[in-house]
Amino acid sequence: MVRAVADCIKVAAVVVGTLILSACSSNSHYSPVDERSIGGRQPVKIVTSQSRPDQYRVRRGDTLYSIAFRYGLDFRQLARTNGISDRYEIYPGQTLKLKATPSTRSVASSVPAKPSSKKVVSAQKPVAPQKKAKLATEARPVVVRQAAADSKKTVPAPVVRKKVASSSRALSWRWPASGKIIQGYSSRGKVNKGINFAGTKGDPVRAAEAGKVVYAGSGLLGYGKLVIINHNQKYLSAYAHNSRIHVKENDMVKIGDKIAEIGSSGAARTMLHFEIRKDGQPVDPMKYLPRKR
């Protein structure tokens, strides 16, 4: 009798153990780990050319520059892909293609069809010899009057074009903050797309070069209050985690202008995250900033 009870207890123990193990295994699903912004609280999904979606629906507060910045694209190519003019205007609800097709990469690749000589010949009716002289005499006065009218036209003065910032303009970078560098640029391992400066809340953030403010807001997850400046169509600079922003979109700023104040928006500590992007791709700012501050 005692042995039978012991056997029952062993069987019950085995059943309970099996149930516990199965319960643990059912709750141990793989949980993907998102990269967090440099010191940030909120998860930021890394967007690469492999994981980039085919399309993006524009939301309120987006700009073409902020969308290109988010997905690591050249804003000029993004505009060409979607047939957007050089004013770079978009609207909420608009669907943008994020992956260029071969036709949009090279518009000049199409070859125009050669004109058919057969169509030209068939379109012309034969003219009788006796009518040719009459047509020629009727046409002469018209030609003469046209030439006389043309001779009275004044030659237009040469047009003086205003200088426009281009990608060939040489840039002279300056440091955006005076604080100590607490983390440098890294494209491998623990990725950092720029450099991080320590600072105190309210310290000035200055434009690293002259340009046009193309984004000022907090719509990019992981960057907090962000300012993006377009310098010469080829280079952009970005200033993240600000406590206050002193500029607005379309403002023109000079090198050294105060554009924001250091803060901790979207970050775990007070700091400035600074990036330089060339053709939409992040580059090491240390290769562009002067040695001395």
C-alpha positions as CSV (number, residue, x, y, z in Angstrom):
1,M,0.0,0.0,0.0
2,V,2.8,2.4,1.0
3,R,4.6,1.5,-2.2
4,A,1.6,2.2,-4.4
5,V,1.2,5.7,-2.8
6,A,4.8,6.4,-3.4
7,D,4.5,5.5,-7.1
8,C,1.5,7.8,-7.4
9,I,3.4,10.7,-5.9
10,K,6.3,10.1,-8.4
11,V,3.9,10.1,-11.3
12,A,2.2,13.3,-10.1
13,A,5.6,14.9,-9.7
14,V,6.6,14.0,-13.3
15,V,3.3,15.4,-14.7
16,V,3.6,18.7,-12.7
17,G,7.2,19.1,-13.9
18,T,6.3,18.5,-17.5
19,L,3.5,21.1,-17.2
20,I,5.9,23.7,-15.7
21,L,8.5,23.2,-18.4
22,S,6.0,23.4,-21.2
23,A,4.6,26.6,-19.7
24,C,8.1,28.2,-19.6
25,S,8.8,27.2,-23.1
26,S,5.6,28.7,-24.3
27,N,6.4,32.1,-22.8
28,S,10.0,32.2,-24.0
29,H,9.4,33.7,-27.4
30,Y,12.2,35.5,-29.1
31,S,12.0,39.2,-28.4
32,P,13.8,41.4,-31.0
33,V,16.1,44.0,-29.6
34,D,15.9,47.4,-31.3
35,E,18.9,49.7,-31.3
36,R,18.3,52.7,-29.1
37,S,19.3,56.2,-30.0
38,I,22.6,57.2,-28.6
39,G,21.8,57.1,-24.9
40,G,18.1,57.3,-25.8
41,R,15.1,56.0,-23.9
42,Q,12.9,55.2,-26.9
43,P,13.7,52.3,-29.3
44,V,14.7,53.3,-32.8
45,K,14.5,50.8,-35.6
46,I,17.6,50.8,-37.7
47,V,16.7,51.4,-41.3
48,T,19.1,50.1,-43.9
49,S,18.7,49.6,-47.7
50,Q,17.8,46.0,-47.0
51,S,15.0,46.8,-44.4
52,R,13.8,50.0,-46.0
53,P,10.1,49.8,-47.1
54,D,9.2,50.4,-50.7
55,Q,6.8,53.3,-49.8
56,Y,6.2,55.8,-47.1
57,R,3.0,57.8,-46.4
58,V,3.7,61.4,-45.5
59,R,2.5,62.5,-42.1
60,R,1.8,65.9,-40.7
61,G,5.1,67.6,-39.8
62,D,7.2,65.6,-42.2
63,T,9.5,67.2,-44.7
64,L,11.2,65.7,-47.7
65,Y,14.5,66.2,-45.8
66,S,13.3,64.5,-42.6
67,I,12.1,61.5,-44.5
68,A,15.3,61.2,-46.5
69,F,17.3,61.6,-43.2
70,R,15.3,58.9,-41.5
71,Y,15.9,56.4,-44.3
72,G,19.4,57.4,-45.1
73,L,18.5,58.7,-48.6
74,D,19.7,61.6,-50.7
75,F,16.8,64.0,-50.7
76,R,17.5,65.0,-54.3
77,Q,17.2,61.4,-55.5
78,L,14.0,60.9,-53.4
79,A,12.5,64.0,-55.1
80,R,13.5,62.7,-58.6
81,T,12.0,59.3,-57.8
82,N,8.7,60.8,-56.9
83,G,8.6,63.6,-59.6
84,I,8.8,66.4,-56.9
85,S,10.0,69.8,-58.1
86,D,13.1,71.5,-56.7
87,R,10.8,73.3,-54.2
88,Y,10.7,69.9,-52.4
89,E,7.1,70.4,-51.3
90,I,5.1,67.4,-50.0
91,Y,1.7,67.0,-48.3
92,P,0.2,64.7,-45.6
93,G,-1.2,61.5,-47.0
94,Q,1.1,61.6,-50.1
95,T,2.7,58.2,-50.8
96,L,6.4,58.4,-51.6
97,K,8.5,55.7,-53.3
98,L,11.6,55.1,-51.3
99,K,13.3,52.8,-53.8
100,A,14.3,54.3,-57.1
101,T,13.5,52.5,-60.3
102,P,16.0,52.3,-63.2
103,S,14.0,54.8,-65.1
104,T,14.2,57.4,-62.4
105,R,17.9,56.8,-61.8
106,S,18.7,57.7,-65.4
107,V,16.1,59.8,-67.1
108,A,18.4,60.5,-70.1
109,S,18.7,56.8,-70.9
110,S,15.7,56.9,-73.1
111,V,16.5,57.4,-76.8
112,P,14.1,59.4,-78.9
113,A,12.7,57.7,-82.0
114,K,14.1,58.7,-85.3
115,P,11.7,60.7,-87.5
116,S,10.4,58.7,-90.5
117,S,11.1,60.2,-93.9
118,K,8.2,58.3,-95.4
119,K,5.6,60.3,-93.3
120,V,7.2,63.6,-94.3
121,V,7.1,62.7,-98.0
122,S,3.5,61.4,-97.9
123,A,2.4,64.5,-96.1
124,Q,3.6,66.7,-98.9
125,K,1.5,67.1,-102.0
126,P,3.3,67.5,-105.4
127,V,3.2,71.1,-106.7
128,A,2.7,71.8,-110.4
129,P,5.7,73.6,-112.1
130,Q,3.4,76.6,-113.2
131,K,2.3,77.1,-109.6
132,K,5.9,77.2,-108.1
133,A,6.7,80.5,-109.6
134,K,3.5,82.0,-108.4
135,L,4.0,80.7,-104.8
136,A,7.6,82.1,-104.8
137,T,6.5,85.6,-105.9
138,E,3.7,85.6,-103.3
139,A,6.2,84.5,-100.6
140,R,8.8,87.2,-101.3
141,P,7.0,90.2,-99.8
142,V,6.3,88.2,-96.7
143,V,9.9,87.3,-96.2
144,V,11.1,90.9,-96.8
145,R,8.6,92.3,-94.3
146,Q,9.6,89.8,-91.7
147,A,13.3,90.6,-92.2
148,A,12.5,94.3,-91.9
149,A,10.5,93.7,-88.7
150,D,13.4,91.6,-87.3
151,S,15.9,94.3,-88.0
152,K,13.9,96.8,-85.8
153,K,14.2,94.4,-82.8
154,T,16.7,95.5,-80.1
155,V,19.3,93.1,-78.9
156,P,18.4,92.0,-75.3
157,A,20.9,92.9,-72.6
158,P,22.9,90.1,-71.1
159,V,21.1,88.5,-68.1
160,V,22.9,88.8,-64.8
161,R,22.3,85.7,-62.8
162,K,22.4,85.7,-59.0
163,K,24.8,83.3,-57.4
164,V,23.1,80.2,-56.1
165,A,24.6,77.8,-53.5
166,S,25.7,74.7,-55.2
167,S,27.4,71.4,-54.3
168,S,30.7,72.9,-55.5
169,R,30.8,75.6,-52.8
170,A,33.6,74.9,-50.4
171,L,32.5,74.5,-46.8
172,S,34.4,75.7,-43.7
173,W,33.1,73.8,-40.7
174,R,33.2,74.9,-37.1
175,W,32.4,73.1,-33.9
176,P,28.7,73.1,-32.9
177,A,29.4,72.9,-29.2
178,S,32.2,73.5,-26.7
179,G,31.6,70.4,-24.5
180,K,33.7,67.3,-24.2
181,I,33.2,64.6,-26.8
182,I,31.8,61.6,-24.9
183,Q,31.3,59.3,-27.9
184,G,32.7,59.3,-31.4
185,Y,31.5,58.2,-34.8
186,S,31.2,54.5,-35.4
187,S,29.7,52.6,-38.4
188,R,30.4,49.2,-36.9
189,G,29.6,47.4,-33.6
190,K,27.8,50.0,-31.4
191,V,26.8,52.3,-34.2
192,N,26.9,56.0,-33.7
193,K,26.1,58.1,-36.8
194,G,27.7,61.2,-35.4
195,I,29.5,62.5,-32.3
196,N,28.1,63.2,-28.9
197,F,29.0,66.3,-26.8
198,A,28.6,66.6,-23.1
199,G,27.0,69.8,-21.9
200,T,24.7,71.5,-19.5
201,K,21.0,72.2,-20.3
202,G,20.8,75.5,-22.0
203,D,24.3,75.6,-23.4
204,P,24.3,77.0,-27.0
205,V,24.2,74.8,-30.1
206,R,25.7,76.7,-33.0
207,A,25.4,76.1,-36.8
208,A,28.5,74.3,-38.0
209,E,28.2,76.0,-41.4
210,A,25.9,78.5,-43.1
211,G,22.8,77.1,-44.8
212,K,19.0,76.7,-44.8
213,V,17.0,75.1,-42.0
214,V,15.1,72.3,-43.7
215,Y,13.8,70.6,-40.5
216,A,13.0,71.8,-37.0
217,G,10.9,69.6,-34.8
218,S,10.6,66.3,-32.9
219,G,9.1,64.0,-35.4
220,L,12.1,61.6,-35.8
221,L,12.0,59.0,-33.1
222,G,15.2,58.8,-31.1
223,Y,16.5,62.3,-32.0
224,G,14.3,64.4,-29.7
225,K,14.1,68.0,-30.7
226,L,16.1,68.0,-33.9
227,V,17.4,70.7,-36.3
228,I,18.6,69.8,-39.8
229,I,20.5,72.3,-42.0
230,N,21.1,72.0,-45.8
231,H,24.4,73.6,-46.6
232,N,25.1,73.1,-50.4
233,Q,22.7,70.5,-51.7
234,K,25.4,67.8,-51.0
235,Y,25.9,68.2,-47.2
236,L,23.5,68.3,-44.4
237,S,24.2,68.7,-40.7
238,A,21.9,67.6,-37.8
239,Y,21.7,68.6,-34.2
240,A,19.7,66.4,-31.8
241,H,18.4,66.1,-28.2
242,N,17.9,69.9,-27.8
243,S,16.0,71.4,-25.0
244,R,14.9,74.5,-27.1
245,I,15.0,75.3,-30.8
246,H,15.6,78.9,-31.9
247,V,15.1,78.5,-35.6
248,K,12.3,77.4,-37.9
249,E,12.1,75.7,-41.2
250,N,13.3,77.9,-44.2
251,D,15.4,80.1,-42.0
252,M,18.8,81.1,-43.4
253,V,21.5,80.8,-40.8
254,K,25.1,81.9,-40.8
255,I,28.0,79.8,-39.5
256,G,28.2,80.1,-35.7
257,D,24.6,81.3,-35.2
258,K,22.8,79.9,-32.1
259,I,20.2,77.6,-33.4
260,A,19.3,75.6,-30.3
261,E,20.1,74.8,-26.7
262,I,21.6,71.6,-25.4
263,G,19.1,69.3,-23.7
264,S,18.1,65.7,-23.1
265,S,15.0,65.3,-25.3
266,G,14.9,61.7,-26.6
267,A,18.1,60.9,-24.6
268,A,19.0,59.5,-21.2
269,R,21.4,62.3,-20.4
270,T,22.0,66.0,-21.4
271,M,24.1,66.1,-24.5
272,L,24.3,67.2,-28.2
273,H,24.3,64.5,-30.9
274,F,25.8,66.0,-34.1
275,E,25.8,64.5,-37.5
276,I,27.1,65.4,-41.0
277,R,25.5,63.6,-44.0
278,K,27.0,63.6,-47.5
279,D,24.5,62.6,-50.2
280,G,22.2,61.3,-47.5
281,Q,24.8,59.0,-45.9
282,P,26.3,59.7,-42.4
283,V,30.0,60.5,-42.4
284,D,32.6,61.0,-39.6
285,P,32.3,64.6,-38.5
286,M,35.9,64.6,-37.2
287,K,37.1,64.4,-40.8
288,Y,35.5,67.8,-41.5
289,L,35.7,69.8,-38.3
290,P,38.9,71.8,-37.6
291,R,41.5,70.5,-35.2
292,K,41.2,73.4,-32.9
293,R,37.9,74.7,-31.6
